[in-house]
Amino acid sequence: MNLLLLIGAPLLTAVAVLLSRNRQQVRWISLAGSVVQLGLAAALLLAFRQETAAGNTGQVFFEMNYPLFSSLGINFHFGVDGISVAMILLTSFVVIAGVLVSWNIEKMTKEFYFLLLLLALGAYGFFISLDLFILFFFLEISVIPKYLLIGIWGSGKKEYSANKLALMLMGGSALILVGMLGLYFTGEHSFDLLALSKTAIPADTQHLLFPFLFVGFGVFTALFPLHTWVPDGHSSAPTAGSMFLAGISMKLGGYGCLRVATYLLPEGAKQYADIIIILSAIAILYGAFATMMQKDLKYINAYSSVSHVGFSLLGIGMLTQTAITGALMQMVSHGLMTALFFAVIGMIYDRTHTRMVNEMGGLMKPLPFISTIFFIVGLCSLGLPGLSGFVAEMTVFMGSWQNDDVFHRVATIAAAMSIVVTAVYILRAIGQTAMGPVKKESFLQLKDAGWNERLAAIILVAGILAIGIAPGWLNDLLRPAAEEIMNRIAGK
Amino acid sequence: MNEFLTLMKSELLVTAIIFLLLFIKISKGLKNESLLPLVQVLLLVNFVLGFFFNSEGSLFGDMFTTSSLIAFQKSILNLAVYLISLLCAGWLKKTQHLAEFFLLMLSALLGMFLMISSDNLLIFYLSLELATIPVAAMANFDLDKKRSSEGAMKMILSSAFSSGILLFGISLLYGATGTVSFNELPGLLDGSPLQILAFIFLFTAFAFKLSIVPFHLWTADVYEGSPIAVTAFLSVVSKGAVAFIFMSTLYKVFQPMLDTWYILLVILAVATMLTGNLFALRQQNIKRFLAFSSIAQVGFILAGISSNDKIGTSAVVYFVLIYVFSNLAAFGVAAVISGQTGKENIDDYKGLYKTNPFLGWILALALFSLAGVPPTAGFFGKLFLLTAAGSTAAYWFITVAALNMIISLYYYLRVVRAVFMDKNEQPIEKIEISPSVKMALIICGAGIVLLGLLSWVFEHIESLQ
């Protein structure tokens, strides 16, 4: 399969959106474009499974390589492995859902969809890049759209949040840049991921460069204590913006931490694994307890994202194959779940015009569909078996437990305890909004979800169930790639 | 004779235009409405011809030299001058002395051409003067504004001062080595204290022209006082030309003193970036703002130069080319707005996007490119400069430079925020943009988007060496 299609589809859609005449056209073009993207992602999955079924055990598939700045060793080098396929699939799910829930945006519709598609373009490009420079390029592409989406269409203290997000992410990028150039000059003047993985990098250099890359990508995925842009950014962003931010953009960071930092610098990863574990355990617990104190639904989900994403980083820090597979599963699962969570919050806010938990109540009566989805996503978040959250977190814990020293055990137990806290805040939030007596008379007049919102929710729920009930296919995708990374760490 | 024509082609073309303008002026003169398009066409022809009939060699007993890279550098400057003539049409049409303005501008351009091509300290000094004095006169072109005269005065005084220092440096160097030829100097340099002193004086003169910290103090006032066309010329053409000759002097002539200038360059690069960035944070006037931002950009150029490598040369030339498009787009938008409404404060730009979406997008693209955010070309330009700087394995240096990119993003975002997000009771009303200005803005915008993605531009620059 030609991977350029994955970049071409959002790019063409974005250009078509720019050229379109009215709001109606913009929406339908975007929807058509995102359906195509979903189709491409599904085709990629099928093609990938065919290849593996045919016994192809290559490191990357569907590789393509075009020279760009060949004198500097920069190439358009693309290729996917199981991790990329899973992430691309996740991206396409979130994109289509995001397009659907933004259906009724009235302010500057064209610009809004254009920026959303640009964000999607950055994510697809990032996941298929095998050249660090191009990877970095696609990572950075998404900074402008995020800034503008929050600043123009956001709510609350949006300018502050947009600035904070842009500057912190840029700070992360600056660190990545230094690490990347360090790799470039250590290796044979190449940005190529595969070539770099074959060069022997001295342990000293690895120890020096690993923090740059890991912390740099860590900023994107809310590594404690650099997570502070997450709550503000997510709660100020418009619904689709939050979905993209939490569902896709934070995964870019996780992917980078694993695929670039840990994979290329295994010695560095071993050196700093304990610090990663400590930081992510803090993030998990701190995120969970901070969520307990929140009254705004968006802040609840934003802080709980910090906690949930912590599991991915914890899995990476544990450095066992199962834990890394779990970390990747958690990325996919959290992407779907949090996108759905933000979508539901957006739907509720559009109707009640409040996001404060204590101002709502009894929404189940006027809004049965939305409230049901809210239930499902809440249960997924607290890790109910049968939904994706359980599978992912369970795998992380299983993998973590394989390390049998006291430190790792304590960290695992501490992280696992957060689930209790999660249950408390999730059940409380759902209970107060959906159950109980109807708080305001006006709530009874509210209309339940429209077709677009139903479709968006169903697509994401389908994803959550597909992982929750039958996690085997995702495991098959991720395990070989995780094994490859483990082989590097074990020095094979 | 034939060799003379091809080698000095760029200079001769500019001289021909200058004479043509003089004849028009002294015969009966043309109205601005017809003179301006004529000049624009001439500049376009000049730019296009810059790509043909190029050859390499030197003239006048190695006083003057040219190569394909030098010809390309001249083409960049030609392009910038052409774009300025298009972008600032609104202001140019209104000036009383249009012919004189172009006479001065082209004389300065001629000086820069000779300066880039100079292969001898004497011709270098002469051409530098030719490139400076007309600009000071141009800075004074808003005849009824005090600030304009003030800026011109500051510029001429600081230029005279730096010329004095340069001459002193040249004479010391001559005293120490007995030659002023660029080809003979490297063999005679051994890093003796006298030579280092002479070098520092020369360096200072360059630093003045490039507004490297701590010799940047004239920049903001001159930029603010001058008409926008002149500010654009100063910040793009003048900077670019000096950066080119600065780089080739360091690489070619002062190669034996690499250790001395490398340290100097790195320290000044950091100081220049930081100072430019920190001062840009709080500026209100868009021209002052762009002045400090251009100081910060020079810091990055210095970082690229510090590589002392082929990649450094390519990265700097490429960056200047991108900088031409990005900075001129920003100045172009400022010129359109100031020409129509007289507003030059960032606060006045609030709500610009609502009334003038086209200008808003171009300005945003320009600022993102200056900040080095993809997909704009500025991203590639900055990254290549840092890659060049990293080739000497100075990790702390790249780290500082990368952190500076964050500071700069903050203030560029401030303007973007004003344009896109802030509300304004009285935004700038809808501005009618004339087709030629619009075309120039679109050229700049296209350049900003495409130059990075079309890698052959960079490869071409690389192949010229």
Interface residues (C-beta under 8 A of the other chain):
Chain A: P67 L68 F69 S70 S71 L72 I74 F133 F137 F138 E140 I141 V143 I144 Y147 L148 G151 I152 K158 E159 A162 N163 A166 L167 M170 G171 A174 L175 L177 V178 L181 G182 Y184 F185 L208
Chain B: I311 S314 F368 V373 P374 P375 F379 F380 L383 F384 L386 T387 G390 S391 A393 Y395 I398 T399 A402 L403 M405 I406 L409 Y410 L413 V416 R417 F420 M421 D422 S455 F458 E459 E462
